């Protein structure tokens, strides 16, 4: 199976959930959830899955569960497909 990886920076407790775009090859993501009991991580997975058009189970946080900067893996997409869906 093909798996794309992506570096993201999360801003929790934002006014809305949104994918902001890339800054220095790191995707900027904002979520309304607080970083308590994994709620912000769940919101990130849900938002990315919806934005990319993949099931939630295809998106997982590889590293950075307790940090703002995370490495995310998306199953079923190549890196080119992933970037195309985020930029386009």
C-alpha positions, 0 to 999 in steps of 0.5 A: 500500500502507498503511504504519503507522509506530511509534516504539519504544525497545529494551532489548537483552540483556533476560531475555526477548523481549517487547512491554511497551506504550506509554510516552509514545506510544513502544512499549517492546520488550525482546529477549534479543539483544545489539546486535552485528552487527545481532542486536538489530535482527533480534530486534526485527523478528522479535518485532514481526512475530510479535506483529502477525501479519504477515510479517517482510518487512512490518516494517522499521527506518526510522531508528535502526539503531544506537540504542535509539530507532527508527522502525519501518514496518509494511506492510499495516496502518493506524496504527489496526490497528497500535495495536489489535493492540499494545494488544488 
